[in-house]
Amino acid sequence: MPRTVVIMIWLALCLPQAQPVYSQTHEECVIVLHGMGRTRMSMGLIEDALTEEGYRVWNASYPSR
């Protein structure tokens, strides 16, 4: 089974049960994920805009073909 499918299934099963997690300052966090054949750099403008609005942003790369 392709790795992407496994990740999507895992997210579908785990996210509805997830509880919000807040930092000490109660900032909201946004996770941005790039598409196929891209890197975290393709989400840089979105990351910058969200950061300027006060969000903590997690923008990570993962193997993508």
C-alpha positions in Angstrom: 0.0 0.0 0.0 1.5 3.4 -0.9 2.8 5.5 2.0 0.4 8.4 1.1 -2.6 6.1 1.4 -1.5 4.8 4.8 -1.0 8.4 6.0 -4.5 9.4 4.8 -6.1 6.4 6.5 -4.3 7.2 9.7 -5.4 10.8 9.6 -9.0 9.9 8.9 -9.0 7.5 11.9 -7.2 9.7 14.4 -8.2 13.2 13.7 -11.9 13.0 14.7 -10.8 11.7 18.1 -8.1 14.3 18.6 -8.4 16.8 21.4 -7.2 20.4 21.1 -3.7 21.0 22.5 -2.9 24.5 23.6 0.5 25.9 24.3 1.3 28.0 27.4 0.2 31.1 25.5 -2.9 29.4 24.0 -1.8 30.2 20.5 -3.6 28.4 17.7 -1.5 26.1 15.5 -1.9 25.4 11.8 -0.4 22.5 10.0 0.3 23.1 6.3 1.2 20.2 4.0 2.6 20.5 0.5 1.2 18.5 -2.4 2.8 15.7 -4.5 6.1 16.6 -6.0 6.6 19.7 -3.8 8.6 20.6 -0.7 7.8 22.8 2.3 9.1 25.8 0.3 5.9 25.7 -1.8 3.9 26.5 1.3 6.2 29.4 2.4 3.9 32.3 1.5 1.0 30.7 3.3 3.2 30.0 6.3 4.4 33.6 6.4 0.8 35.0 6.1 -0.5 32.8 8.9 2.5 33.7 11.1 1.8 37.4 10.6 -1.8 36.8 11.7 -0.6 35.3 15.0 -0.8 31.6 14.3 2.0 29.1 15.1 2.6 27.2 11.9 4.1 23.7 11.4 5.4 23.4 7.8 7.3 20.2 7.3 8.6 18.3 4.2 7.9 14.7 3.6 9.0 12.3 0.8 6.8 13.1 -2.2 7.1 11.9 -5.7 
